[in-house]
């Protein structure tokens, strides 16, 4: 009976969702409550993904996978979380036309997983790869999330002043996002709730920097916000830092009250082991301060259980990543073997062609002894140009050096017009070689939108008239 009802539900939901645009379906995904999401919500997201696949809404499919991965991460099921995050790339949902929002959430979730494994350098690399694009996007919410992630990694590295710096930036962007002047951003319930947690985070870091007065300002603000918002993730972050604050100022009753709220939340909703560990450590420390031995023993045992679970989870996650890396290495080896075979066959075919050509040429060459029998070879310039084009397609670091050798006056003429950066001159070289926007995006591993933005910025810097084609302008540069 349940199976029939599930099929019926999927049929009805599929029909309902099939009438929506991709943007509308993405909004449905964003509106699914994150903190309390469980199997029913995952089933709903699955049904959305199936509809999106039928309509070739790749961005929507990718966001669905990332949403499911995030729910499993919240429940401390890192193996499943990694599976869904990897599906975004395995199912080839990322290309030059992919919306930046998808790339952003993919990098952020990967950074969170690597941070959990203690691989903070790799986590930072994931964020660094999107940092410039986030800044250019001028999206307050993306900037808020990115600075939160940087703060968390720096906190793990015990760089508390750096952590405070990033929290302050996040706080600034959270206010800009909530003000939403000109309705520039999509303000949904999940994002709005998340944007309020920064006050409690600031209180926590000020407390660790031994600035209780500053901590109190933000704790008071966080408690007031929590009363207005009344959402689980907001309640957890606020209660945790409030518990820390009241423990520090020796108010045991209030510290216990807030930390018990945290304990209830991590047992029922936020099962991530590092959240559980923070709560257990704070409660253990609180009871040590008042000498309650039974409670100290209870939370000591809980900490041991969490650490054991954490080791097991991290081992499983590491194994999954190792298997993934092994598969990628094997695929690279297979591709290398295939390329070697194709190259060998190509060389053999070329040699055969050259042999036949020389044989035919010698057989029919003129009897005039003054004629020199030299087979045609491509000119040095032609050969160098082909090599230059190949370097551009591979996004090879040597590309600009070879380009300047081939066109020695290009950079000089360009710099006369405007003091461009090396990266901008390299981008100009791609335009001069007449690569299209889509080709540049493909070869430089960026989005079409990014390339269009760079072209627009170059027009302004080089004062290219609005009615002139940018390719025509560059073609006239060396004439």
C-alpha positions in Angstrom: 0.0 0.0 0.0 2.8 2.4 1.0 4.6 1.7 -2.3 1.5 2.5 -4.3 1.0 5.7 -2.4 4.7 6.7 -3.0 4.3 6.0 -6.7 1.0 8.1 -6.8 2.7 10.9 -4.8 5.6 10.9 -7.3 3.2 11.0 -10.3 1.2 13.9 -8.9 4.3 15.9 -7.8 6.0 15.2 -11.2 3.0 16.6 -13.0 2.8 19.6 -10.7 6.5 20.4 -10.9 6.7 19.8 -14.7 4.7 23.0 -15.2 7.4 25.1 -13.6 10.4 26.9 -15.0 14.0 26.0 -13.8 14.2 29.2 -11.8 10.9 28.3 -10.0 12.1 24.8 -9.3 15.3 26.2 -7.9 13.3 28.4 -5.6 11.3 25.3 -4.4 14.6 23.7 -3.5 15.8 26.7 -1.6 12.6 26.9 0.4 12.8 23.4 1.7 13.5 23.7 5.5 17.1 22.7 6.1 17.4 22.3 9.9 14.5 19.8 10.2 14.8 18.1 6.8 14.7 14.3 6.8 13.7 11.4 4.6 10.5 13.0 3.4 12.3 16.2 2.3 15.0 14.0 0.5 12.2 12.2 -1.3 10.8 15.5 -2.4 14.2 16.7 -3.6 14.6 13.4 -5.5 11.2 14.0 -7.3 12.3 17.5 -8.2 15.6 16.2 -9.6 13.8 13.7 -11.8 11.6 16.4 -13.2 14.6 18.6 -13.8 16.5 15.8 -15.6 13.5 15.3 -18.0 13.6 19.1 -18.8 17.5 19.2 -19.0 17.6 21.7 -16.1 21.2 20.8 -15.2 21.7 23.7 -12.7 18.6 22.6 -10.8 19.7 18.9 -10.8 23.1 20.0 -9.4 21.5 22.1 -6.7 19.3 19.2 -5.7 22.2 16.9 -5.3 24.1 19.5 -3.2 21.0 20.1 -1.0 20.7 16.3 -0.3 24.5 16.2 0.4 24.2 19.0 2.8 21.4 17.3 4.7 23.4 14.1 5.0 26.4 16.2 6.2 24.2 17.8 8.9 23.3 14.3 10.0 27.0 13.3 10.2 26.6 10.8 7.3 29.7 12.1 5.5 30.0 9.1 3.1 26.5 9.8 1.6 27.2 13.6 1.7 30.4 13.0 -0.4 28.5 10.7 -2.8 25.9 13.4 -3.7 28.5 16.2 -3.9 30.6 14.0 -6.3 27.5 13.3 -8.4 27.5 16.9 -9.6 30.8 16.4 -11.4 30.3 12.7 -12.2 27.1 13.4 -14.0 28.8 16.1 -16.0 26.6 18.9 -14.7 29.4 21.4 -14.6 30.4 23.2 -17.9 31.1 26.7 -19.1 27.4 27.7 -19.0 26.9 26.5 -15.4 25.4 29.1 -13.2 27.9 30.5 -10.7 25.6 29.7 -7.8 26.1 26.0 -8.5 29.9 26.3 -8.6 29.8 28.4 -5.4 27.8 25.8 -3.4 29.9 23.0 -4.8 33.2 24.6 -3.6 31.7 25.6 -0.2 30.5 22.1 0.5 33.8 20.5 -0.6 35.6 23.0 1.6 33.5 21.9 4.6 34.2 18.2 4.0 38.0 18.8 3.7 37.9 21.0 6.8 36.2 18.1 8.7 39.0 15.8 7.6 41.5 18.3 9.0 42.8 19.0 5.4 42.6 22.8 5.9 45.0 23.7 3.1 42.8 21.8 0.6 39.7 23.4 2.1 41.3 26.9 1.7 42.2 26.0 -1.9 38.5 25.2 -2.6 37.5 28.7 -1.3 40.4 30.5 -3.0 39.3 29.2 -6.4 36.0 31.0 -6.1 37.0 34.0 -4.0 37.6 36.4 -6.9 34.4 35.4 -8.6 32.4 35.9 -5.4 33.9 39.4 -5.0 33.0 40.3 -8.6 29.5 38.9 -8.3 28.8 41.5 -5.6 26.4 39.1 -4.0 26.1 39.9 -0.3 25.0 36.4 0.7 27.8 34.6 -1.2 30.3 37.0 0.4 28.7 36.3 3.8 29.0 32.5 3.4 32.5 32.7 2.0 33.8 34.8 4.9 32.1 32.4 7.4 34.0 29.5 5.8 37.3 31.3 5.9 36.6 32.2 9.6 35.9 28.6 10.5 39.1 27.3 8.9 41.2 30.0 10.5 39.6 29.1 13.8 40.7 25.5 13.4 44.2 26.8 12.7 44.1 28.7 16.0 44.4 32.1 14.1 41.9 33.9 16.3 42.6 37.5 15.1 42.2 36.3 11.5 39.0 34.5 12.5 37.7 37.8 14.0 38.6 39.7 10.8 36.5 37.3 8.7 33.6 37.2 11.2 33.5 41.0 11.0 33.3 40.9 7.2 30.6 38.3 7.4 28.7 40.5 9.8 28.8 43.4 7.4 27.6 41.4 4.5 24.8 39.8 6.5 23.4 43.2 7.2 23.7 44.2 3.5 21.9 41.0 2.6 19.0 41.6 5.0 18.6 45.2 4.0 18.4 44.1 0.4 18.3 47.5 -1.1 16.7 47.5 -4.5 15.6 43.9 -4.1 19.0 42.7 -5.5 19.0 39.4 -3.7 16.7 36.5 -3.2 15.7 36.5 0.5 14.3 33.1 1.4 13.7 31.8 4.9 16.8 29.5 5.1 19.2 32.1 4.0 17.6 34.8 6.2 17.8 32.6 9.3 21.4 31.7 8.5 22.4 35.3 8.1 21.5 36.0 11.8 23.9 33.4 13.3 26.9 35.6 12.8 26.1 37.7 15.9 26.6 34.6 18.1 29.7 33.7 16.3 31.2 37.1 16.9 30.3 36.8 20.6 32.2 33.4 20.8 35.4 34.7 19.2 35.4 37.9 21.4 35.1 35.6 24.4 38.1 33.6 23.3 40.1 36.8 22.8 39.3 37.6 26.4 37.0 40.6 25.5 33.8 39.7 27.6 32.3 43.2 27.2 32.3 42.9 23.4 31.1 39.4 23.7 28.1 40.5 25.8 27.1 43.1 23.2 26.8 40.4 20.5 25.3 37.7 22.8 22.5 40.1 23.7 22.0 40.9 20.0 22.0 37.1 19.2 19.4 36.3 21.9 17.1 39.1 20.7 17.4 37.8 17.1 16.8 34.2 18.2 13.5 35.3 19.9 12.4 36.9 16.6 13.6 34.1 14.2 12.9 31.0 16.4 14.7 28.6 14.1 16.8 25.5 15.1 20.2 26.4 13.6 19.9 30.0 14.9 18.9 28.6 18.4 21.8 26.2 18.4 24.5 28.7 17.6 23.0 31.3 19.9 22.6 28.9 22.8 26.1 27.4 22.4 27.8 30.8 22.5 25.5 32.1 25.2 26.3 29.0 27.3 30.1 29.7 26.8 29.6 33.3 27.8 27.6 32.6 31.0 30.0 29.9 31.9 32.9 32.4 31.6 31.1 34.9 33.8 30.3 32.2 36.4 26.5 32.2 35.9 26.1 28.4 36.1 22.3 28.4 36.0 22.1 30.3 32.7 25.1 28.4 31.2 23.4 25.1 32.0 20.1 26.3 30.6 21.6 27.3 27.2 23.9 24.3 26.9 21.0 21.9 27.6 19.2 23.5 24.7 22.3 22.7 22.6 22.4 19.1 23.8 18.7 18.6 22.8 19.4 20.1 19.3 22.5 18.0 18.6 20.7 14.8 19.7 17.7 15.4 17.5 18.8 17.6 14.6 22.4 18.7 14.2 24.3 15.4 14.6 27.6 16.6 13.1 30.2 15.2 15.5 32.2 18.5 15.9 28.9 20.2 17.0 28.3 17.4 19.5 31.9 17.6 20.7 31.6 21.3 21.4 28.5 20.8 23.5 29.9 17.9 25.4 33.2 19.7 26.1 31.3 22.8 27.4 29.0 20.8 29.6 31.9 18.8 31.0 33.8 22.0 31.7 30.8 23.5 33.4 30.3 20.6 35.7 34.1 20.4 36.5 33.8 24.1 37.6 31.2 23.1 40.2 32.6 19.6 41.0 29.6 17.4 39.9 31.5 14.1 39.5 28.6 12.1 38.1 27.9 14.7 35.3 31.7 15.0 34.6 31.8 11.2 34.1 28.7 11.2 31.9 30.0 13.9 29.5 33.5 12.4 29.5 32.0 9.1 28.2 29.9 11.0 25.7 33.1 12.7 24.4 34.8 9.3 24.0 31.8 8.1 22.0 31.8 11.2 19.8 35.6 10.9 19.2 35.2 7.2 18.3 32.4 8.0 15.9 34.4 10.9 14.4 37.4 8.6 13.8 35.1 6.0 12.1 33.4 8.7 10.0 36.7 10.3 8.9 38.2 6.9 8.1 35.1 6.1 5.9 35.4 9.5 4.3 39.1 9.2 3.7 38.6 5.7 2.2 35.9 7.1 -0.1 38.1 10.0 -1.2 41.0 7.6 -1.7 38.8 5.3 -3.9 37.7 8.3 -5.9 41.3 9.4 -6.4 42.3 5.9 -7.4 39.4 5.8 -10.0 40.5 9.1 -11.3 44.2 8.0 -11.6 43.1 4.8 -13.4 41.0 6.8 -15.8 43.9 9.1 -16.4 46.1 6.1 -17.1 43.5 4.6 -19.5 43.2 7.9 -21.3 47.0 8.1 -21.5 47.2 4.6 -23.0 44.5 5.4 -25.5 46.2 8.7 -26.4 49.5 6.8 -26.8 47.9 4.2 -29.0 46.2 6.9 -31.1 49.5 8.9 -31.3 51.4 5.8 -32.3 48.9 4.9 -35.0 48.9 8.6 -36.2 52.8 8.6 -36.4 52.7 5.3 -38.3 50.2 6.6 -40.7 52.2 9.8 -41.2 55.4 7.8 -41.8 53.6 5.6 -44.3 52.2 8.7 -46.1 55.7 10.3 -46.2 57.2 7.1 -47.5 54.6 6.8 -50.3 54.9 10.5 -51.1 58.8 10.3 -51.4 58.5 7.1 -53.4 56.0 8.7 -55.8 58.0 12.0 -56.0 61.3 10.3 -56.8 59.6 8.1 -59.4 58.1 11.0 -61.3 60.7 13.8 -60.5 62.0 15.8 -63.4 65.3 14.7 -65.1 66.5 18.3 -64.7 69.5 17.9 -62.3 69.3 21.6 -61.4 66.1 20.9 -59.4 66.7 20.2 -55.8 64.7 17.3 -54.4 63.5 18.7 -51.0 60.1 17.6 -49.6 57.8 20.5 -48.5 58.2 21.4 -44.8 55.9 23.9 -43.0 57.5 27.3 -42.4 58.9 28.1 -39.0 56.2 30.8 -38.5 53.4 28.4 -39.4 54.7 25.7 -37.1 55.2 28.2 -34.2 51.7 29.6 -34.8 50.1 26.2 -34.5 52.1 25.5 -31.3 50.9 28.9 -30.0 47.2 28.0 -30.7 47.7 24.6 -28.9 49.2 26.3 -25.8 46.2 28.6 -25.7 43.8 25.7 -25.9 45.6 24.0 -23.1 45.7 27.2 -20.9 49.4 26.5 -20.7 51.4 28.9 -18.4 53.9 29.3 -21.3 51.2 30.7 -23.7 51.8 34.4 -23.0 55.6 34.0 -23.3 55.3 32.3 -26.7 52.7 34.8 -27.8 55.0 37.8 -27.0 57.8 36.0 -29.0 55.4 35.6 -32.0 53.9 39.1 -31.6 56.8 41.1 -30.0 55.0 44.5 -30.2 51.6 43.4 -28.9 52.1 44.0 -25.2 54.1 47.2 -25.8 51.2 48.7 -27.9 48.6 47.5 -25.5 50.4 49.1 -22.5 50.6 52.4 -24.3 46.8 52.5 -24.2 46.3 51.4 -20.6 48.5 49.9 -17.8 46.9 46.4 -17.8 47.8 43.5 -15.6 49.5 40.3 -16.9 46.3 38.3 -16.6 44.5 41.0 -18.6 47.2 41.0 -21.3 46.8 37.2 -21.5 43.1 37.6 -21.9 43.7 40.2 -24.7 45.9 37.7 -26.4 43.0 35.2 -26.6 40.8 37.9 -28.2 43.6 38.8 -30.7 43.8 35.2 -31.8 40.1 35.5 -32.6 38.8 32.9 -30.0 35.1 33.2 -29.4 33.6 33.9 -25.9 32.6 30.2 -25.6 36.1 29.0 -26.6 37.8 31.3 -24.2 35.5 30.1 -21.4 36.2 26.5 -22.3 40.0 26.9 -22.6 40.4 28.9 -19.4 37.9 26.9 -17.3 35.6 29.8 -16.6 32.0 30.6 -17.3 30.7 32.4 -20.4 29.4 35.1 -18.1 32.8 35.6 -16.6 34.4 36.1 -20.0 31.7 38.5 -21.0 32.3 40.5 -17.8 36.1 40.6 -18.6 35.4 41.8 -22.1 33.2 44.6 -20.7 35.8 45.7 -18.2 38.5 45.7 -21.0 36.3 47.9 -23.1 36.2 50.5 -20.3 40.0 50.2 -19.6 41.0 50.5 -23.3 38.3 53.1 -24.2 37.0 50.9 -27.0 34.0 52.7 -28.6 30.6 51.1 -27.9 29.8 50.8 -31.6 33.1 49.0 -32.4 33.5 45.2 -32.3 36.3 44.3 -29.8 37.8 41.8 -32.2 38.1 44.5 -34.9 39.7 46.9 -32.4 42.4 44.3 -31.5 43.0 43.3 -35.2 44.0 47.0 -35.8 46.3 47.2 -32.8 49.5 46.2 -34.6 48.7 47.8 -38.0 
